[in-house]
Amino acid sequence: MKIAPISGFPEWLPEGRIVEQKVIDTLRSTFELHGFSGVETRSVEPLDQLLRKGETSKEVYLLNRLQGEEGQKSKLGLHFDLTVPLARYVLENAGKLDFPFKRYQIQKVWRGERPQEGRFREFYQADVDVVGQGELAPHHDIELPLVMVDAFSKLPLPPVVVRASNRKLAQGFYEAVGFEDTESVLRIVDKLDKIGPDKLSEELQETLGATEAQARAALELATIRTPDASFVDKVRALGARGDLLDEGLEELANLIEGANSLIPGAMQADLSIARGLDYYTGSVYESTLIGHEDLGSVCSGGRYDNLVEAGKRKFPGVGLSIGVSRLLSRFIDRGLVVPSRKVPACVYVAVNDEGERPHAARIAQKLRERGIPTDVSHNSSKFGKQIKNADKRGIPFVWFTTSEGEQVRDVRTGEQVSANPETWMPPAKDIGVDVQGVLSHE
Amino acid sequence: MKIAPISGFPEWLPEGRIVEQKVIDTLRSTFELHGFSGVETRSVEPLDQLLRKGETSKEVYLLNRLQGEEGQKSKLGLHFDLTVPLARYVLENAGKLDFPFKRYQIQKVWRGERPQEGRFREFYQADVDVVGQGELAPHHDIELPLVMVDAFSKLPLPPVVVRASNRKLAQGFYEAVGFEDTESVLRIVDKLDKIGPDKLSEELQETLGATEAQARAALELATIRTPDASFVDKVRALGARGDLLDEGLEELANLIEGANSLIPGAMQADLSIARGLDYYTGSVYESTLIGHEDLGSVCSGGRYDNLVEAGKRKFPGVGLSIGVSRLLSRFIDRGLVVPSRKVPACVYVAVNDEGERPHAARIAQKLRERGIPTDVSHNSSKFGKQIKNADKRGIPFVWFTTSEGEQVRDVRTGEQVSANPETWMPPAKDIGVDVQGVLSHE
């Protein structure tokens, strides 16, 4: 039996899973605190749905029944994000949902990448979106990134900064300086971090026939980054004028000011953000973890005026998505976030001999009834060995039935005291497993 | 855009998802109370792993990259249960796990069934297993089903009865009455519920060449069902004798008596249980929900002496599995289990006019900081309409900023009182969404 990890399909040891579960729980409870409903969609979508937006076709995993007819082409693929499923879910259930529909979704997605690239082919994504029917007020553009800021602030991770730009601002600016194919400009500017300013200028001129001045203007726009609405003056100083540009500037200024008035320092304007390939129509967001900028954006999204269109019905939305597995992979693999113990049990009930196992099981039952996670020793070896078994799992307390009655020992201090299984409580901090960042908040 | 459900891939509205999530949370917290570690394995396994046990080959979904080379055969399939992944995970990580390894796993599994059959092709399974290295004490056969009994007792579902038999008992009995191919007897007896006793007797005689007396003995064994260890005498009364039979009788008697001494009435002996196709070697379990016997077994499992074999290393285990989606599908679809409201929000903050939205957002912030799930009205329509918005989502409280200060209104009673957003608390029962069985415990 050959056993080996499969590239791109991450899996954790139980300790790592405790961290992942804790992060997912924290995201979920934060999203619910903000009034978002949890949704879980099936893992598959019809292939034509998955390919609707083009570009991503290369990343789809198709499903085929092993015993299906030979030559029969699959029409189902695994979803590669949670936005395509959301669009379909909203349309399918529009008559039964309350709009604006606030939903969060934390699920695995799959990308049929070539295995060699060391990319994730299966990973958790955590999305929050609000979807309107017909219209969606601009204040949701402020609400959504702040949900993510609140969520990140509760994770055992370094602080996050959400940066925002605006598609109308960029497009309006490019139009004003004379670009025609503004989509392509966005796509090229999106590569700024990868290829640098010189290459970028070159590509704009060569691919799009831009003048040197136009290329310089596009570059100058992309370098504007301010902690407040002062980007407006900086853009104006570049000289471009236009209605779409004005609209974008106003939207972004309202977003940055509105967000920072609720959570000071939560957001910055960063006009380098293009999110070139996506279908955003207004606000766009990216987020960086301080000290881990090389991870790239850990939480991204934006406003889309048409999540779905069905005849005359329009469903605009705004949302952000966290690539949970990619993020955690760094922190779990490097041991930067660790659980306080390896197992859920807080108490380990020792067993004197197998004849007394039912008594030990009853002690455990009583502790569990009061919410204390409890394991019972799997054998009745010498007490020293049973204490060692607890200790190597990080279980803080061992329960003994002695000739002097029931006793509980704190494995960390060696202190052993008499205890009643119907009333004894461990310190609150020891009941559940705590998850802590090791270096993250230094 | 054609939008339709895909047969076999269940999906819930947000209300249904609240129920599903609650059930999953309850299972998880119970499993952790009993000291089981959560594990999540990748969704795919190499095809040769999936096909190792035969028989299930027809149910595998293969993955193919849409852009993969034509003619290249897939070597990855989606897992169809959580036992094959557990076996692989244990072997892959044996050096890093503590044995006995107690793990729970709640994940989706996929079965590549033909779509016509109306079967589930994607569904949640919840498994608990304990796996030993080299050996595994028999007391775990008592521990594992009781974990499930404890879990079910906390679910908003009707009471469950776990029934057990023993593979050695059945095999020893069949051998003693003269059957040679005991595997085939098990497989045929497993169909008792489906085909009835007459057909069964016929099939045993026709397929296996059994005498009428042998067929009758097999049938008589299968009708034995006792709430305690009295099945031993009933089996003895059938006249068969043998070492393997004795061993099985003793194991099952210890199991039933041990379990019922800890949770009276938790388990029954039911010698009709064969679980024919599985790889169990000792205890076997099935469970029925009272009043929903037609669902069949909702939680099944058993003891396997060889979960994995790798050279000389042996990993025996015992575990049970709940088919969560199949179970919930009945209770959600029939409205037998419902949430106390449709959304997580407990408070809905009204907005006087858009200029005062930041004030409303700050009220919400203060409530959330104290753990109260809060939504803010998406518009500033008339108060009556905002109250209606809250009411149709089932949100119990609406917060108003009035000329007389901050006030909160209980939508259910219409009572409105002055409140401070930094100290006001809703009744504890209203903070989270409660999930209740409607008819289940009548």
Contacts between the chains, C-beta under 8 A, distances in Angstrom:
chain1	res1	chain2	res2	distance
A	1	B	49	7.7
A	1	B	52	7.9
A	1	B	91	6.9
A	1	B	308	7.4
A	1	B	310	6.1
A	2	B	46	7.8
A	2	B	48	8.0
A	3	B	88	6.0
A	3	B	91	5.1
A	3	B	92	4.7
A	3	B	310	8.0
A	4	B	92	7.5
A	5	B	92	7.3
A	6	B	42	6.6
A	6	B	44	6.7
A	6	B	46	7.5
A	6	B	76	7.2
A	9	B	42	3.8
A	9	B	43	7.7
A	9	B	44	6.1
A	10	B	42	7.4
A	11	B	40	7.4
A	11	B	41	5.9
A	11	B	42	5.3
A	11	B	89	7.3
A	12	B	40	7.3
A	13	B	93	6.2
A	13	B	96	5.7
A	13	B	97	7.6
A	14	B	37	4.0
A	14	B	38	7.0
A	14	B	39	6.0
A	14	B	97	7.5
A	14	B	103	7.1
A	17	B	37	7.4
A	17	B	38	5.4
A	17	B	39	5.9
A	17	B	40	5.7
A	18	B	37	7.8
A	18	B	38	7.2
A	20	B	40	7.3
A	21	B	38	5.8
A	32	B	344	3.8
A	32	B	373	5.4
A	33	B	344	7.6
A	33	B	368	4.6
A	33	B	371	7.2
A	33	B	372	7.7
A	33	B	373	5.0
A	33	B	374	7.0
A	34	B	368	6.9
A	34	B	373	7.6
A	34	B	374	7.5
A	34	B	375	7.4
A	35	B	343	6.3
A	35	B	344	6.1
A	35	B	345	3.8
A	35	B	373	6.1
A	35	B	374	6.4
A	35	B	375	3.2
A	35	B	376	7.8
A	36	B	344	7.0
A	37	B	14	4.0
A	37	B	17	7.4
A	37	B	18	7.8
A	37	B	342	7.5
A	37	B	343	5.3
A	37	B	344	6.5
A	38	B	14	7.0
A	38	B	17	5.4
A	38	B	18	7.2
A	38	B	21	5.8
A	38	B	344	7.8
A	39	B	14	6.0
A	39	B	17	5.9
A	40	B	11	7.4
A	40	B	12	7.3
A	40	B	17	5.7
A	40	B	20	7.3
A	41	B	11	5.9
A	42	B	6	6.6
A	42	B	9	3.8
A	42	B	10	7.4
A	42	B	11	5.3
A	42	B	122	5.7
A	43	B	9	7.7
A	43	B	43	8.0
A	43	B	108	6.7
A	43	B	110	7.6
A	43	B	122	6.0
A	44	B	6	6.7
A	44	B	9	6.2
A	44	B	122	7.2
A	46	B	2	7.8
A	46	B	6	7.5
A	47	B	66	7.8
A	49	B	1	7.7
A	52	B	1	7.9
A	57	B	66	6.0
A	57	B	67	7.1
A	58	B	66	6.8
A	58	B	67	4.4
A	59	B	66	7.8
A	60	B	65	7.6
A	60	B	66	4.2
A	61	B	63	4.7
A	61	B	64	7.0
A	61	B	65	6.3
A	61	B	66	7.4
A	62	B	63	7.2
A	62	B	64	4.7
A	62	B	65	7.5
A	62	B	66	5.5
A	63	B	61	4.8
A	63	B	62	7.2
A	63	B	63	6.8
A	63	B	78	7.5
A	63	B	112	7.5
A	64	B	61	7.0
A	64	B	62	4.7
A	64	B	64	6.0
A	64	B	74	7.3
A	64	B	112	7.9
A	65	B	60	7.5
A	65	B	61	6.3
A	65	B	62	7.5
A	65	B	112	3.7
A	65	B	113	7.9
A	65	B	114	7.6
A	66	B	47	7.8
A	66	B	57	6.1
A	66	B	58	6.8
A	66	B	59	7.8
A	66	B	60	4.2
A	66	B	61	7.3
A	66	B	62	5.5
A	66	B	77	6.8
A	66	B	112	6.0
A	67	B	57	7.1
A	67	B	58	4.4
A	67	B	112	7.0
A	68	B	112	7.3
A	74	B	64	7.3
A	76	B	6	7.2
A	77	B	66	6.8
A	78	B	63	7.5
A	88	B	3	6.0
A	89	B	11	7.3
A	91	B	1	6.9
A	91	B	3	5.1
A	92	B	3	4.7
A	92	B	4	7.5
A	92	B	5	7.3
A	93	B	13	6.2
A	96	B	13	5.7
A	97	B	13	7.6
A	97	B	14	7.5
A	98	B	342	7.3
A	98	B	343	7.8
A	98	B	389	7.9
A	98	B	392	6.4
A	98	B	393	5.8
A	100	B	378	5.0
A	102	B	343	7.8
A	102	B	375	7.3
A	103	B	14	7.1
A	108	B	43	6.7
A	110	B	43	7.6
A	112	B	63	7.5
A	112	B	64	7.9
A	112	B	65	3.7
A	112	B	66	6.0
A	112	B	67	7.0
A	112	B	68	7.2
A	113	B	65	7.9
A	114	B	65	7.6
A	122	B	42	5.7
A	122	B	43	5.9
A	122	B	44	7.2
A	137	B	378	6.2
A	137	B	379	6.6
A	139	B	354	7.5
A	139	B	357	5.8
A	139	B	378	8.0
A	140	B	378	7.4
A	143	B	361	7.7
A	143	B	376	7.6
A	150	B	368	7.6
A	258	B	358	7.1
A	261	B	358	6.1
A	262	B	358	6.8
A	262	B	361	5.6
A	262	B	362	6.9
A	262	B	365	6.7
A	308	B	1	7.4
A	310	B	1	6.1
A	310	B	3	8.0
A	342	B	37	7.5
A	342	B	98	7.3
A	343	B	35	6.3
A	343	B	37	5.3
A	343	B	98	7.8
A	343	B	102	7.8
A	344	B	32	3.8
A	344	B	33	7.6
A	344	B	35	6.1
A	344	B	36	7.0
A	344	B	37	6.5
A	344	B	38	7.8
A	345	B	35	3.8
A	354	B	139	7.5
A	357	B	139	5.8
A	358	B	258	7.1
A	358	B	261	6.1
A	358	B	262	6.8
A	361	B	143	7.7
A	361	B	262	5.6
A	362	B	262	6.9
A	365	B	262	6.7
A	368	B	33	4.6
A	368	B	34	6.9
A	368	B	150	7.6
A	371	B	33	7.2
A	372	B	33	7.7
A	373	B	32	5.4
A	373	B	33	5.0
A	373	B	34	7.6
A	373	B	35	6.1
A	374	B	33	7.0
A	374	B	34	7.5
A	374	B	35	6.4
A	375	B	34	7.4
A	375	B	35	3.2
A	375	B	102	7.3
A	376	B	35	7.8
A	376	B	143	7.6
A	378	B	100	4.9
A	378	B	132	8.0
A	378	B	137	6.2
A	378	B	140	7.4
A	379	B	137	6.6
A	389	B	98	7.9
A	392	B	98	6.4
A	393	B	98	5.8
